[in-house]
Amino acid sequence: MADSNHFSWEERLISPRNVLNHIKPGMTIFIGTGPAAPRTLIKTLLDVDSHNIRDLELVQLAVLGDTVLSVDRLNAPNHRLTTFFSGYVAWDTISSGQVDLIPAFYSEIPRVIKSGKLDIDVAMIQITPPDDNGYCSLGVAVDVAKEAIERASLVVGEINTAMPFTYGDTFVSIDDFDLLLRSKREPMVYDLPEVTLTIDQVAANVASVIKDGDCLSFSFGPLFEALVPHLARKKDLGIHSLFFTDALAELVKSGACTNARKSPSGKLGPLCPGHQDLIWLHRTPALVEFQGIDCAAPVHCQQSPVRGIV
């Protein structure tokens, strides 16, 4: 890893094209997930067609957008995408054999990476600028970024000033990165799903069986968008979720979620796919705590068992 002084990080910045000079044919490249995808690096990687950009395996935890997976951009002779979760974006390409799917429980993926069963040569991670102590934040997607950084022989940090500095298990030293570049693209955001009258009625029925103090796991989709106004008057709801979406953000802001009856405490969201400006999460430790997906300790609420909404 780099041993340069973290206070001179801007002097270490290089261009995206120079980053690709360090890539060799046959390498496996881990790419940050969803809104934390290093979009400048990805665009450059897919645009360049040089002798060293050959037979590359791109690994992304979940395909939550078209940054990597675009029919007219994913060049099969040069790049092969591997993912652990198909999502709605990648299903057709997985079915057609263009993308490889490794089925696994999310909680198992960190162990797969740590064991070396999935070799990672390069980790491309989007980060915030470092604070005065030289620590960056992983922003809105923690997932398995730290495991990828530890396993990779080359770690590239794409510094994005639009990425919020979040708290929890999100801190990484600027000196953990061998190469640094400045992002030229905003973090990815997602269109909000349409909420129909039928979905709203279903959400009202679901909310009617959720009690004060219950612990919820949120995902994304019309039902979860529709749930928010029906849950806003609940008290002391707990959240233990893989995804922290716009809908969940609104629920937190409403005051319905306090985690007062939840153990362990904290609002866990290793991935934050959202539509709104994400900067509201900047330095708000009291609202949201982001943890990696291996934070799978049992969750308990004082009043009732954990309820899963699917």
C-alpha positions in Angstrom: 0.0 0.0 0.0 1.0 3.6 -0.5 3.1 5.2 2.3 2.8 8.8 1.2 1.8 11.5 3.5 -2.0 11.7 3.5 -2.0 15.4 3.8 -0.6 15.6 0.3 -3.2 13.4 -1.3 -4.0 15.9 -4.1 -0.4 15.7 -5.3 -1.0 11.9 -5.9 -4.0 12.4 -8.2 -3.6 10.9 -11.6 -5.8 10.6 -14.7 -8.1 7.7 -15.3 -6.1 6.7 -18.4 -3.0 6.5 -16.3 -4.8 4.2 -13.8 -5.5 1.8 -16.7 -1.7 1.6 -17.5 -1.5 -0.5 -14.3 -4.0 -3.1 -15.6 -2.8 -6.4 -17.1 -4.7 -8.9 -19.2 -6.6 -11.5 -17.2 -6.9 -9.5 -14.0 -10.0 -9.7 -11.7 -11.3 -6.2 -10.9 -13.7 -5.5 -8.0 -16.0 -2.6 -8.6 -17.9 -0.7 -5.9 -21.7 -1.3 -5.8 -24.6 0.9 -7.0 -24.4 4.5 -5.9 -20.8 3.9 -4.8 -19.7 2.6 -8.2 -16.6 4.5 -9.4 -18.3 5.8 -12.5 -15.3 7.7 -14.0 -13.1 4.6 -13.8 -15.8 2.4 -15.2 -16.5 4.7 -18.2 -12.8 4.9 -18.9 -12.4 1.2 -18.6 -15.2 0.5 -21.0 -14.1 3.2 -23.5 -10.5 2.1 -23.8 -9.5 -0.7 -26.1 -5.7 -1.1 -25.7 -3.5 -4.2 -25.6 -3.6 -4.5 -21.8 -7.4 -4.2 -21.5 -8.1 -7.9 -22.4 -9.8 -10.8 -20.7 -10.7 -8.9 -17.6 -13.2 -10.2 -15.0 -15.2 -7.4 -13.5 -16.8 -8.3 -10.1 -19.7 -6.3 -8.7 -21.6 -7.4 -5.6 -25.0 -6.4 -7.2 -25.9 -4.9 -10.5 -28.1 -2.0 -9.5 -27.7 0.2 -12.5 -26.4 0.4 -16.0 -22.9 1.8 -15.2 -21.2 -1.5 -16.0 -24.0 -3.4 -17.6 -24.9 -1.8 -20.9 -25.6 -3.8 -23.9 -23.6 -1.5 -26.2 -20.7 -1.1 -23.8 -19.9 -4.4 -22.2 -17.3 -5.8 -24.7 -17.3 -9.6 -24.2 -13.8 -10.2 -25.6 -12.4 -7.6 -23.2 -14.6 -7.8 -20.1 -16.7 -10.4 -18.3 -19.0 -9.4 -15.5 -19.5 -11.5 -12.5 -22.1 -10.7 -9.8 -23.6 -12.2 -6.7 -27.1 -10.7 -7.2 -28.9 -10.4 -10.5 -31.2 -7.6 -9.7 -33.8 -6.4 -12.2 -31.1 -4.9 -14.5 -28.9 -8.0 -15.1 -31.5 -10.8 -15.3 -31.7 -10.9 -19.1 -28.0 -10.8 -19.6 -27.5 -13.6 -17.0 -30.1 -15.7 -18.7 -28.4 -15.2 -22.1 -25.0 -16.1 -20.7 -23.4 -12.7 -21.0 -23.0 -12.3 -17.2 -21.9 -14.9 -14.7 -23.9 -15.2 -11.5 -22.5 -16.7 -8.3 -25.5 -17.5 -6.1 -24.7 -16.8 -2.4 -26.2 -15.4 0.7 -25.1 -11.8 1.2 -23.6 -12.7 4.7 -21.4 -15.3 3.1 -19.8 -13.1 0.5 -17.2 -11.4 2.8 -16.0 -14.9 3.8 -15.7 -15.9 0.2 -13.5 -12.9 -0.5 -11.4 -13.3 2.7 -10.8 -17.0 1.9 -9.3 -16.2 -1.5 -11.8 -18.4 -3.3 -12.5 -15.3 -5.3 -9.2 -13.8 -6.4 -9.2 -10.0 -6.5 -6.3 -8.3 -8.3 -7.6 -4.8 -8.4 -10.2 -3.0 -6.2 -11.8 0.2 -7.6 -13.5 2.0 -4.8 -15.3 5.4 -4.7 -14.5 7.3 -1.5 -14.9 10.8 0.0 -12.0 13.2 0.3 -10.1 12.5 3.5 -10.7 14.3 6.7 -7.9 16.1 8.7 -6.7 12.8 10.1 -6.4 11.2 6.6 -9.5 9.0 6.8 -12.0 8.7 3.9 -15.5 7.4 4.1 -16.9 4.7 1.9 -20.0 6.8 1.7 -23.3 5.1 0.8 -22.1 1.6 0.0 -20.0 -0.3 2.5 -21.0 -3.9 1.7 -17.6 -5.8 1.1 -15.4 -2.9 0.1 -13.0 -3.4 3.0 -12.6 -7.1 2.3 -11.9 -6.2 -1.4 -9.3 -3.6 -0.3 -7.5 -6.1 1.9 -7.3 -8.8 -0.8 -6.4 -6.7 -3.8 -2.8 -6.2 -4.8 -3.7 -2.8 -6.4 -6.3 -0.5 -4.7 -7.6 2.5 -6.6 -9.6 5.2 -5.0 -11.9 7.5 -7.0 -12.4 10.6 -4.8 -15.9 12.1 -5.2 -16.7 15.3 -3.4 -20.5 14.6 -4.0 -20.3 11.4 -1.9 -21.5 12.0 1.7 -19.2 11.3 4.5 -21.1 8.6 6.4 -20.4 6.9 9.8 -20.3 3.4 11.0 -17.8 0.9 9.6 -17.0 3.2 6.7 -13.6 4.6 7.5 -10.5 3.8 5.3 -7.1 5.5 5.4 -6.1 7.5 2.3 -2.8 5.5 2.6 -4.7 2.3 1.9 -4.9 3.4 -1.7 -2.1 2.8 -4.2 -3.6 5.1 -6.9 -6.0 8.1 -6.6 -8.0 10.0 -9.1 -10.7 12.6 -8.9 -14.2 11.6 -9.9 -15.8 13.5 -12.8 -19.3 12.1 -12.4 -22.0 12.4 -9.8 -22.9 9.2 -7.8 -25.6 7.2 -9.5 -29.2 7.8 -8.5 -32.3 5.8 -9.3 -35.8 6.5 -10.5 -38.6 6.1 -7.9 -41.0 3.3 -8.5 -44.6 4.1 -9.3 -47.0 3.6 -6.4 -50.5 2.5 -7.7 -53.7 2.6 -5.7 -53.6 -1.1 -5.3 -50.1 -1.1 -3.9 -51.0 1.7 -1.5 -53.9 -0.4 -0.2 -51.6 -3.4 0.2 -49.1 -1.2 2.1 -51.9 0.0 4.4 -52.8 -3.7 5.2 -49.1 -4.5 5.9 -48.7 -1.4 8.1 -51.8 -2.5 10.1 -49.9 -5.5 11.5 -46.7 -3.7 12.3 -46.6 -2.7 16.0 -44.7 0.1 17.8 -41.2 -1.2 18.5 -41.1 -3.7 15.7 -37.9 -4.2 13.7 -38.1 -4.0 9.9 -35.9 -5.0 7.0 -36.5 -2.7 4.1 -35.8 -3.2 0.4 -36.7 -1.1 -2.7 -39.8 -1.2 -4.8 -43.3 0.2 -4.9 -44.5 -1.5 -1.7 -41.7 0.0 0.4 -42.3 3.5 -1.1 -46.0 3.2 -0.2 -45.4 2.0 3.3 -43.8 5.2 4.6 -46.9 7.4 5.1 -48.7 4.4 6.8 -45.8 3.9 9.2 -44.9 7.5 9.9 -47.1 7.6 13.1 -45.5 4.4 14.6 -43.2 4.7 17.5 -39.7 3.3 18.2 -39.5 1.2 15.0 -36.1 -0.5 14.5 -34.3 -0.9 11.2 -31.8 -3.7 10.3 -31.6 -3.6 6.6 -29.3 -4.3 3.6 -30.7 -1.3 1.7 -31.2 2.3 2.9 -33.5 3.8 0.3 -35.2 7.1 -0.1 -38.4 5.7 1.4 -36.5 4.5 4.5 -34.8 7.9 4.7 -38.2 9.5 4.9 -39.3 7.1 7.6 -36.2 7.9 9.6 -36.8 11.6 9.2 -40.4 11.2 10.3 -39.2 10.2 13.8 -40.9 6.8 13.6 -37.6 5.0 13.7 -35.6 5.3 16.9 -34.1 1.8 17.3 -34.9 2.3 21.0 -36.1 -1.3 21.4 -33.6 -2.9 19.0 -30.4 -4.8 19.8 -27.9 -4.2 18.4 -28.7 -0.6 18.0 -28.1 1.4 14.9 -29.6 1.7 11.5 -27.7 -0.7 9.3 -27.5 -0.1 5.6 -24.5 -1.2 3.6 -26.1 -0.1 0.4 -28.0 3.2 -0.2 -29.7 3.2 -3.6 -31.6 6.4 -3.8 -33.2 9.0 -6.1 -32.7 12.1 -4.0 -29.5 14.1 -3.4 -27.5 11.9 -1.1 -25.6 14.8 0.5 -28.2 15.0 3.3 -26.4 11.9 4.8 -23.2 13.9 5.1 -21.9 13.7 8.6 -25.2 12.6 10.3 -24.0 9.9 12.7 -27.1 10.3 14.8 -29.4 9.3 11.9 -27.7 6.5 10.1 -25.0 4.0 10.8 -23.6 2.0 7.8 -22.1 -1.4 8.4 -20.7 -4.1 6.2 -22.8 -7.0 5.2 -21.0 -9.4 7.5 -22.6 -7.5 10.4 -25.1 -10.4 10.8 -25.6 -10.5 14.6 -29.0 -11.6 15.7 -31.5 -8.7 16.0 -34.0 -8.5 18.8 -36.8 -6.0 19.7 -38.3 -5.8 23.1 -41.9 -6.0 22.0 -42.1 -8.6 19.2 -40.0 -10.7 16.9 -38.3 -9.3 13.8 -40.7 -9.0 10.9 -39.5 -9.3 7.4 -41.4 -7.5 4.6 -41.0 -9.0 1.2 
